Amino acid sequence: MSTRRIEISIARQTLRLLDGDRLVREYSVSTGKAGPGEKMDSGCTPRGRHVIAEKIGEGAVPGTVFVGRRPTGEIWSPELRRQHPGRDWILTRILWLSGTEPGFNQGGDVDTRGRYIYIHGAPEDVAMGVPGSAGCIRMRNADVIDLFDRVDAGTEVVIFE
């Protein structure tokens, strides 16, 4: 059984991959611009204990655009952004999170999985280290590929302030 787990600090805007007590990697991320919170449609990043429910996008080219967790056939570019100015860009890989704390981040209007909260890649010009997402945890494409290849479905993810 893997002892790997992910810890995400909303305050520090970092994601740490740990193996037991050993730090494997630390990445800069961008969490919800509305801050921490669990409510549906809040734009907030949910706190607490989660697991990776699904890994999506294995082998996809960096910059692959996903809509509804499916590749669109597009590769992100500044021109594509100009064509779709309002799109929430989900790129490269998706780690779909599921809350494990009933009533806090699981079930009802606080269900992390039902809110479609992911760890995912973002356009290269999106700032990391500052909140800016619609609730998900955004990463650089190279970083999300690296993380994706190091974790399995079922890996614990703890998100805290």
C-alpha positions in Angstrom: 0.0 0.0 0.0 1.3 3.4 -0.9 2.1 5.9 1.8 2.0 8.8 -0.6 -0.3 11.7 0.1 -0.8 15.2 -1.1 -1.1 18.3 1.1 -2.3 21.6 -0.4 -1.9 24.8 1.5 -4.3 27.5 0.5 -2.4 30.2 2.4 1.0 29.3 0.9 -0.5 28.3 -2.5 1.6 25.1 -2.5 1.0 21.4 -3.2 3.3 19.0 -1.4 3.7 15.3 -2.4 4.8 13.3 0.6 5.8 9.7 1.0 5.4 9.0 4.7 7.1 12.0 6.3 9.5 12.5 3.4 8.9 15.4 1.0 9.0 14.0 -2.6 8.1 17.2 -4.5 6.6 20.7 -3.8 4.8 22.7 -6.5 3.4 26.2 -6.7 -0.4 26.2 -7.4 -3.3 28.5 -7.8 -6.5 27.8 -5.7 -9.9 29.5 -5.7 -9.9 33.2 -6.1 -12.9 33.3 -3.7 -10.8 31.6 -1.0 -11.6 28.5 1.0 -15.1 27.0 1.2 -17.1 24.0 0.5 -20.5 25.3 -0.9 -21.7 24.4 -4.4 -21.2 27.3 -6.9 -19.1 29.3 -4.4 -15.9 29.4 -6.5 -14.1 28.4 -3.3 -11.5 25.6 -2.8 -12.9 22.9 -0.5 -10.9 22.1 2.6 -10.4 18.8 4.5 -9.7 15.2 3.6 -10.2 14.0 0.0 -9.0 11.2 -2.3 -8.1 11.2 -5.9 -11.3 9.6 -7.3 -10.2 9.5 -11.0 -7.1 10.2 -13.1 -8.0 11.6 -16.5 -5.7 12.4 -19.5 -2.9 9.9 -19.2 -0.6 10.3 -22.2 -2.3 13.5 -23.5 -0.1 16.1 -25.1 0.8 19.0 -22.8 -1.8 21.8 -23.4 -4.6 19.4 -24.4 -7.9 21.1 -23.7 -10.6 19.3 -21.6 -14.2 20.2 -21.4 -16.5 17.9 -19.3 -13.4 15.8 -18.6 -13.0 14.9 -22.3 -10.3 16.1 -24.7 -11.8 18.6 -27.2 -9.0 17.9 -29.8 -7.6 21.4 -29.2 -4.2 22.3 -27.8 -4.2 25.6 -25.8 -2.7 28.6 -27.4 -3.1 32.4 -27.0 -5.1 32.4 -30.3 -7.4 29.7 -28.8 -7.9 31.9 -25.7 -8.8 34.9 -28.0 -11.4 32.7 -29.7 -12.9 31.6 -26.3 -12.3 34.4 -23.9 -14.6 33.2 -21.1 -13.5 29.6 -21.0 -12.2 28.1 -17.8 -9.1 26.4 -19.1 -8.6 22.8 -17.9 -5.5 21.4 -19.5 -3.2 18.4 -19.8 -4.2 16.2 -16.9 -7.1 16.0 -14.4 -7.0 14.5 -10.9 -10.7 14.6 -9.9 -11.1 14.9 -6.1 -13.8 13.4 -3.9 -14.4 14.5 -0.3 -14.3 11.9 2.5 -15.9 13.9 5.3 -19.8 13.6 5.2 -21.5 16.9 5.7 -18.3 18.9 5.3 -17.0 18.1 1.8 -19.1 15.0 0.9 -22.8 15.0 0.1 -25.5 17.6 -0.4 -24.4 21.1 -1.5 -20.8 20.6 -0.2 -19.8 17.6 -2.3 -16.3 18.1 -3.7 -16.8 15.5 -6.5 -20.2 16.9 -7.4 -18.6 20.4 -7.6 -16.1 19.0 -10.2 -13.1 20.0 -8.1 -9.9 19.0 -9.8 -6.1 19.3 -9.7 -5.5 20.2 -13.3 -3.1 22.0 -15.7 -3.5 25.6 -16.7 -2.3 27.9 -19.4 1.4 28.8 -19.1 0.6 32.5 -18.6 -1.7 31.9 -15.6 0.0 33.1 -12.4 0.8 30.4 -9.8 1.3 31.2 -6.1 -1.8 33.4 -6.1 -5.5 32.4 -5.8 -7.2 32.7 -9.2 -9.2 29.6 -10.1 -13.0 28.9 -9.9 -12.3 26.5 -7.0 -10.0 23.9 -8.5 -6.3 23.6 -7.9 -4.4 24.8 -11.0 -0.8 23.8 -11.7 1.8 24.3 -14.4 1.4 21.7 -17.2 4.8 20.1 -16.6 4.1 20.0 -12.9 0.7 18.3 -13.2 2.2 15.7 -15.5 4.9 15.0 -13.0 2.4 14.7 -10.1 -0.1 12.6 -12.2 2.7 10.1 -12.9 3.6 9.8 -9.2 0.1 9.2 -7.7 -2.7 6.7 -8.0 -6.5 6.9 -7.7 -7.2 6.6 -4.0 -4.3 8.8 -3.0 -5.2 10.9 0.0 -5.4 14.7 -0.5 -5.6 17.1 2.4 -6.5 20.7 1.7 -6.0 23.3 4.5 -5.9 27.0 5.0 
